[in-house]
Amino acid sequence: MAMNEGSGLEVALGKHLQAARQRAGMTQQQLCQKAGLSYSTLAKIERGAIKAPSIFTIESIAEALGTSLDALLDRAKPSQPVLAETPKRTAKNGVKFIYFDVNGCLVRFFNRAFARIAEDYNVSIDSVESTYWHYNDAVCRGEMPMDEFNKILAESIGVSHINWAEYYLSSVDPIEEMHELLGWAAEHYHIGLITNIMPGLVPAMIERGLIPKLSYSAVVDSSVVKAIKPEIEIFEIAAAKAQCQPQEILLVDDARSNVMAAEKLGWKVIWFDDFRPAESAERIRKALEFSEAIATAMPQSAAALL
């Protein structure tokens, strides 16, 4: 939800973040390093000077401070209510909430990163990919820190250090058709992200414009919730965040295993074909046709406050 600069929530959030950081005994520089943020971004948030700070950024700060997003935002709420959330639609098929995958749906996959590393360090692509896939699930679950993964990757190819996140971020391309669709969907429905991804990459992608900066009602980052698709646990977490019945949720994902897992739980699903993004985007839009009636607004979630 957009807010005017310097609104009660932004100021309260900034003061609370500053107090939480100080209680944790961390300087701004230390928190920035741990959360993967720029110093100027954190400083502006603590001053309440950023209009509608990204939910991904606040979630990264909460994780770095060892607290939950909901706890952080609940304490930061002003005594007076902020604004009522705009009522959203319900599709003819009953969908009220859409979850979008990231890799393969909002951005084209990062295979080029393997080739670039191989070229930069004169090693085989196979050696890079083998190490990556061996540890990918552990990192995406938040079980292995990025620093440790970078160290293992560097050792496997015989170099002193490497930064996987930078290779990843410079290799993915936005899928423009989906960015346009996301903007449309956000106007009419509650939307969220559900992604298997390494720590800190979602806020970094928002900052670089690789993912649209929108008012997501829920963000299910595997490295934060400690579960990955197609495990049942991550879909249960996502359903709780959406505050909807399973049949009211639509999943858009490019992995058939993820689509099948969600479908078994009662979700509506659409498989996204990144080789035909325009066709896939049109199928999603048609599936979200709505009548003229507008649904009652959902209860305001912590994510919607941003």
Stockholm file with secondary structure:
# STOCKHOLM 1.0

chainA/1-306         MAMNEGSGLEVALGKHLQAARQRAGMTQQQLCQKAGLSYSTLAKIERGAIKAPSIFTIESIAEALGTSLDALLDRAKPSQPVLAETPKRTAKNGVKFIYFDVNGCLVRFFNRAFARIAEDYNVSIDSVESTYWHYNDAVCRGEMPMDEFNKILAESIGVSHINWAEYYLSSVDPIEEMHELLGWAAEHYHIGLITNIMPGLVPAMIERGLIPKLSYSAVVDSSVVKAIKPEIEIFEIAAAKAQCQPQEILLVDDARSNVMAAEKLGWKVIWFDDFRPAESAERIRKALEFSEAIATAMPQSAAALL
#=GR chainA/1-306 SS CCCCTTCHHHHHHHHHHHHHHHHTTCCHHHHHHHHTCCHHHHHHHHHTCSSSCCHHHHHHHHHHTTSCHHHHHHHHCCSSCCCCCCCCCCBTTSCCEEEECSBTTTEECCHHHHHHHHHHHTCCHHHHHHHHHHHHHHHHTTSSCHHHHHHHHHHHHTCSCCCHHHHHHHHCEECHHHHHHHHHHHHHSEEEEEECCCTTHHHHHHHTTSSCCCCCSEEEEHHHHTCCTTSHHHHHHHHHHHTSCGGGEEEEESCHHHHHHHHHTTCEEEECCTTSHHHHHHHHHHHTCBCSCCCCCCCCCTGGGC
#=GC SS_cons         CCCCTTCHHHHHHHHHHHHHHHHTTCCHHHHHHHHTCCHHHHHHHHHTCSSSCCHHHHHHHHHHTTSCHHHHHHHHCCSSCCCCCCCCCCBTTSCCEEEECSBTTTEECCHHHHHHHHHHHTCCHHHHHHHHHHHHHHHHTTSSCHHHHHHHHHHHHTCSCCCHHHHHHHHCEECHHHHHHHHHHHHHSEEEEEECCCTTHHHHHHHTTSSCCCCCSEEEEHHHHTCCTTSHHHHHHHHHHHTSCGGGEEEEESCHHHHHHHHHTTCEEEECCTTSHHHHHHHHHHHTCBCSCCCCCCCCCTGGGC
//
